[in-house]
Amino acid sequence: MEAIGAGLAALGVLGPGIGIGILAGMSSSAIGRNPDAAGQIRGLAIILAAFAEGLGVLAIVVGLLAIFVLGGQG
């Protein structure tokens, strides 16, 4: 049963992956429209991608905890 929970927790990686893809597309479009603001847009995009990636890592950690910590009980 813990494998099902771990699989569901690992699905949390899909959201940040999609979000980073949308972020990259929108930021490249914004840089194309306004090349003078490329540095500011790039910096903000990197910070936002790091936040989204942190959520993906958190989802993987929760899945691993479900396997190794809860798997030993019961």
MARMI-383191 format. One line per field, with one value per residue: residue in one letter; x, y negated, z negated of N, C-alpha, C, CB in turn. Coordinates in nm, 2 decimals, decimal comma. Glycine has a CB too. Example, Ala and Ser with C-alpha at 12.3 -4.5 7.8 and 13.67 -1.06 7.14 Angstrom:
<pts>
sevex: A / S
nu: 1,32 / 1,28
nv: 0,57 / 0,22
nw: -0,78 / -0,71
cau: 1,23 / 1,37
cav: 0,45 / 0,11
caw: -0,78 / -0,71
cu: 1,32 / 1,29
cv: 0,33 / 0,00
cw: -0,78 / -0,79
cbu: 1,13 / 1,41
cbv: 0,45 / 0,06
cbw: -0,90 / -0,57
</pts>
This chain:
<pts>
sevex: M / E / A / I / G / A / G / L / A / A / L / G / V / L / G / P / G / I / G / I / G / I / L / A / G / M / S / S / S / A / I / G / R / N / P / D / A / A / G / Q / I / R / G / L / A / I / I / L / A / A / F / A / E / G / L / G / V / L / A / I / V / V / G / L / L / A / I / F / V / L / G / G / Q / G
nu: 0,08 / 0,21 / 0,36 / 0,18 / 0,11 / 0,36 / 0,39 / 0,19 / 0,27 / 0,50 / 0,40 / 0,37 / 0,58 / 0,52 / 0,37 / 0,56 / 0,74 / 0,58 / 0,53 / 0,78 / 0,84 / 0,64 / 0,72 / 0,98 / 0,91 / 0,74 / 0,92 / 1,12 / 0,97 / 0,91 / 1,17 / 1,22 / 1,04 / 1,12 / 1,43 / 1,61 / 1,55 / 1,64 / 1,83 / 1,70 / 1,47 / 1,57 / 1,70 / 1,49 / 1,34 / 1,52 / 1,52 / 1,25 / 1,23 / 1,39 / 1,24 / 1,02 / 1,15 / 1,23 / 0,99 / 0,94 / 1,15 / 1,08 / 0,84 / 0,95 / 1,10 / 0,90 / 0,78 / 0,99 / 1,02 / 0,77 / 0,81 / 1,05 / 1,04 / 0,77 / 0,73 / 0,87 / 0,71 / 0,44
nv: 0,12 / -0,12 / -0,17 / -0,26 / -0,51 / -0,63 / -0,65 / -0,82 / -1,05 / -1,10 / -1,19 / -1,45 / -1,58 / -1,64 / -1,89 / -2,11 / -2,06 / -2,12 / -2,38 / -2,50 / -2,47 / -2,63 / -2,88 / -2,91 / -2,94 / -3,17 / -3,36 / -3,36 / -3,46 / -3,71 / -3,82 / -3,83 / -4,02 / -4,25 / -4,31 / -4,47 / -4,44 / -4,19 / -4,09 / -4,14 / -3,99 / -3,73 / -3,69 / -3,69 / -3,47 / -3,26 / -3,25 / -3,19 / -2,95 / -2,80 / -2,79 / -2,64 / -2,41 / -2,33 / -2,25 / -2,03 / -1,86 / -1,83 / -1,68 / -1,44 / -1,36 / -1,32 / -1,10 / -0,91 / -0,89 / -0,78 / -0,52 / -0,42 / -0,48 / -0,45 / -0,20 / -0,02 / 0,02 / 0,20
nw: 0,00 / -0,07 / 0,16 / 0,34 / 0,23 / 0,24 / 0,52 / 0,59 / 0,45 / 0,59 / 0,82 / 0,79 / 0,90 / 1,16 / 1,18 / 1,11 / 1,32 / 1,55 / 1,49 / 1,50 / 1,77 / 1,88 / 1,77 / 1,89 / 2,16 / 2,15 / 2,05 / 2,25 / 2,46 / 2,36 / 2,35 / 2,62 / 2,70 / 2,56 / 2,56 / 2,41 / 2,14 / 2,08 / 1,88 / 1,63 / 1,67 / 1,71 / 1,46 / 1,28 / 1,38 / 1,33 / 1,05 / 1,00 / 1,12 / 0,96 / 0,72 / 0,81 / 0,87 / 0,62 / 0,51 / 0,66 / 0,58 / 0,31 / 0,34 / 0,43 / 0,21 / 0,02 / 0,14 / 0,12 / -0,15 / -0,22 / -0,12 / -0,25 / -0,52 / -0,61 / -0,50 / -0,65 / -0,88 / -1,00
cau: 0,00 / 0,29 / 0,40 / 0,08 / 0,12 / 0,48 / 0,37 / 0,10 / 0,35 / 0,60 / 0,33 / 0,39 / 0,69 / 0,46 / 0,33 / 0,67 / 0,79 / 0,50 / 0,55 / 0,91 / 0,83 / 0,57 / 0,81 / 1,08 / 0,84 / 0,70 / 1,04 / 1,19 / 0,89 / 0,93 / 1,30 / 1,21 / 0,97 / 1,20 / 1,56 / 1,68 / 1,52 / 1,68 / 1,89 / 1,61 / 1,38 / 1,65 / 1,72 / 1,36 / 1,31 / 1,60 / 1,47 / 1,12 / 1,25 / 1,45 / 1,13 / 0,94 / 1,23 / 1,23 / 0,87 / 0,95 / 1,24 / 1,00 / 0,75 / 1,03 / 1,14 / 0,79 / 0,76 / 1,09 / 0,98 / 0,66 / 0,86 / 1,15 / 1,00 / 0,64 / 0,74 / 0,92 / 0,61 / 0,32
cav: 0,00 / -0,24 / -0,19 / -0,35 / -0,64 / -0,69 / -0,68 / -0,94 / -1,16 / -1,13 / -1,26 / -1,60 / -1,64 / -1,69 / -2,03 / -2,19 / -2,04 / -2,19 / -2,52 / -2,55 / -2,48 / -2,76 / -2,99 / -2,93 / -2,99 / -3,31 / -3,45 / -3,38 / -3,55 / -3,85 / -3,87 / -3,86 / -4,15 / -4,36 / -4,27 / -4,55 / -4,39 / -4,05 / -4,06 / -4,13 / -3,88 / -3,61 / -3,67 / -3,65 / -3,34 / -3,16 / -3,24 / -3,12 / -2,81 / -2,73 / -2,77 / -2,53 / -2,28 / -2,29 / -2,18 / -1,89 / -1,78 / -1,80 / -1,57 / -1,31 / -1,32 / -1,26 / -0,96 / -0,82 / -0,87 / -0,68 / -0,39 / -0,36 / -0,50 / -0,38 / -0,07 / 0,07 / 0,03 / 0,27
caw: 0,00 / -0,07 / 0,29 / 0,41 / 0,18 / 0,29 / 0,66 / 0,59 / 0,41 / 0,70 / 0,93 / 0,76 / 0,99 / 1,29 / 1,17 / 1,13 / 1,45 / 1,64 / 1,46 / 1,55 / 1,91 / 1,91 / 1,73 / 1,99 / 2,28 / 2,13 / 2,04 / 2,38 / 2,54 / 2,30 / 2,39 / 2,76 / 2,72 / 2,50 / 2,53 / 2,31 / 2,01 / 2,07 / 1,76 / 1,53 / 1,69 / 1,69 / 1,32 / 1,22 / 1,43 / 1,26 / 0,91 / 1,00 / 1,16 / 0,84 / 0,63 / 0,86 / 0,86 / 0,48 / 0,48 / 0,72 / 0,49 / 0,19 / 0,37 / 0,44 / 0,08 / -0,04 / 0,19 / 0,06 / -0,29 / -0,22 / -0,09 / -0,34 / -0,66 / -0,64 / -0,45 / -0,76 / -0,98 / -0,96
cu: 0,09 / 0,35 / 0,31 / 0,09 / 0,25 / 0,47 / 0,29 / 0,18 / 0,45 / 0,53 / 0,33 / 0,50 / 0,63 / 0,43 / 0,45 / 0,74 / 0,72 / 0,52 / 0,68 / 0,91 / 0,75 / 0,65 / 0,91 / 1,02 / 0,80 / 0,82 / 1,11 / 1,10 / 0,90 / 1,06 / 1,30 / 1,14 / 1,04 / 1,34 / 1,64 / 1,66 / 1,56 / 1,74 / 1,80 / 1,51 / 1,45 / 1,67 / 1,60 / 1,32 / 1,39 / 1,55 / 1,34 / 1,13 / 1,31 / 1,34 / 1,05 / 1,02 / 1,23 / 1,10 / 0,87 / 1,04 / 1,16 / 0,90 / 0,83 / 1,07 / 1,02 / 0,76 / 0,86 / 1,06 / 0,87 / 0,71 / 0,95 / 1,11 / 0,87 / 0,64 / 0,79 / 0,82 / 0,50 / 0,36
cv: -0,13 / -0,27 / -0,28 / -0,49 / -0,71 / -0,73 / -0,81 / -1,06 / -1,20 / -1,20 / -1,41 / -1,66 / -1,69 / -1,84 / -2,12 / -2,18 / -2,12 / -2,34 / -2,58 / -2,56 / -2,61 / -2,88 / -3,02 / -2,98 / -3,13 / -3,40 / -3,47 / -3,47 / -3,69 / -3,91 / -3,91 / -3,99 / -4,27 / -4,31 / -4,35 / -4,51 / -4,24 / -4,01 / -4,04 / -4,01 / -3,75 / -3,58 / -3,63 / -3,51 / -3,23 / -3,14 / -3,17 / -2,98 / -2,73 / -2,70 / -2,65 / -2,40 / -2,23 / -2,21 / -2,04 / -1,80 / -1,74 / -1,68 / -1,43 / -1,27 / -1,26 / -1,12 / -0,86 / -0,79 / -0,77 / -0,54 / -0,34 / -0,38 / -0,43 / -0,24 / 0,03 / 0,10 / 0,12 / 0,40
cw: 0,00 / 0,07 / 0,37 / 0,36 / 0,23 / 0,44 / 0,67 / 0,55 / 0,52 / 0,81 / 0,91 / 0,84 / 1,12 / 1,29 / 1,19 / 1,26 / 1,56 / 1,62 / 1,51 / 1,70 / 1,95 / 1,88 / 1,84 / 2,12 / 2,27 / 2,12 / 2,17 / 2,47 / 2,49 / 2,35 / 2,54 / 2,78 / 2,66 / 2,46 / 2,43 / 2,17 / 1,99 / 1,94 / 1,64 / 1,54 / 1,66 / 1,54 / 1,25 / 1,26 / 1,35 / 1,11 / 0,91 / 1,03 / 1,04 / 0,74 / 0,68 / 0,85 / 0,72 / 0,45 / 0,54 / 0,63 / 0,36 / 0,22 / 0,38 / 0,30 / 0,00 / 0,01 / 0,13 / -0,08 / -0,31 / -0,20 / -0,21 / -0,49 / -0,69 / -0,59 / -0,56 / -0,87 / -0,92 / -0,91
cbu: -0,09 / 0,40 / 0,43 / -0,07 / 0,13 / 0,59 / 0,30 / -0,02 / 0,43 / 0,66 / 0,18 / 0,41 / 0,80 / 0,34 / 0,27 / 0,78 / 0,79 / 0,35 / 0,54 / 1,03 / 0,76 / 0,43 / 0,87 / 1,15 / 0,72 / 0,61 / 1,13 / 1,21 / 0,74 / 0,91 / 1,41 / 1,14 / 0,83 / 1,12 / 1,64 / 1,63 / 1,37 / 1,77 / 2,00 / 1,52 / 1,32 / 1,78 / 1,78 / 1,25 / 1,33 / 1,75 / 1,45 / 1,02 / 1,35 / 1,56 / 1,04 / 0,91 / 1,37 / 1,24 / 0,75 / 1,01 / 1,36 / 0,92 / 0,68 / 1,15 / 1,19 / 0,66 / 0,77 / 1,23 / 0,94 / 0,56 / 0,94 / 1,28 / 0,98 / 0,53 / 0,82 / 1,04 / 0,55 / 0,24
cbv: 0,00 / -0,22 / -0,06 / -0,29 / -0,64 / -0,59 / -0,57 / -0,92 / -1,13 / -1,00 / -1,22 / -1,62 / -1,53 / -1,61 / -2,05 / -2,16 / -1,89 / -2,15 / -2,54 / -2,45 / -2,36 / -2,76 / -2,96 / -2,79 / -2,91 / -3,31 / -3,39 / -3,24 / -3,50 / -3,85 / -3,77 / -3,75 / -4,14 / -4,41 / -4,26 / -4,70 / -4,41 / -4,02 / -4,16 / -4,26 / -3,88 / -3,62 / -3,80 / -3,75 / -3,32 / -3,21 / -3,39 / -3,19 / -2,80 / -2,82 / -2,89 / -2,56 / -2,31 / -2,41 / -2,25 / -1,90 / -1,86 / -1,92 / -1,60 / -1,33 / -1,44 / -1,35 / -0,97 / -0,88 / -1,00 / -0,72 / -0,38 / -0,43 / -0,65 / -0,46 / -0,06 / 0,01 / -0,10 / 0,20
cbw: -0,12 / -0,17 / 0,37 / 0,38 / 0,03 / 0,28 / 0,73 / 0,50 / 0,28 / 0,74 / 0,93 / 0,61 / 1,01 / 1,32 / 1,04 / 1,02 / 1,49 / 1,63 / 1,31 / 1,50 / 1,97 / 1,83 / 1,60 / 2,02 / 2,32 / 2,01 / 1,93 / 2,45 / 2,52 / 2,15 / 2,36 / 2,83 / 2,64 / 2,37 / 2,66 / 2,32 / 1,98 / 2,19 / 1,72 / 1,52 / 1,84 / 1,76 / 1,26 / 1,25 / 1,58 / 1,26 / 0,85 / 1,10 / 1,28 / 0,77 / 0,62 / 1,01 / 0,91 / 0,39 / 0,54 / 0,86 / 0,45 / 0,15 / 0,51 / 0,53 / 0,00 / -0,02 / 0,34 / 0,08 / -0,36 / -0,11 / 0,04 / -0,32 / -0,70 / -0,57 / -0,33 / -0,82 / -1,03 / -0,87
</pts>
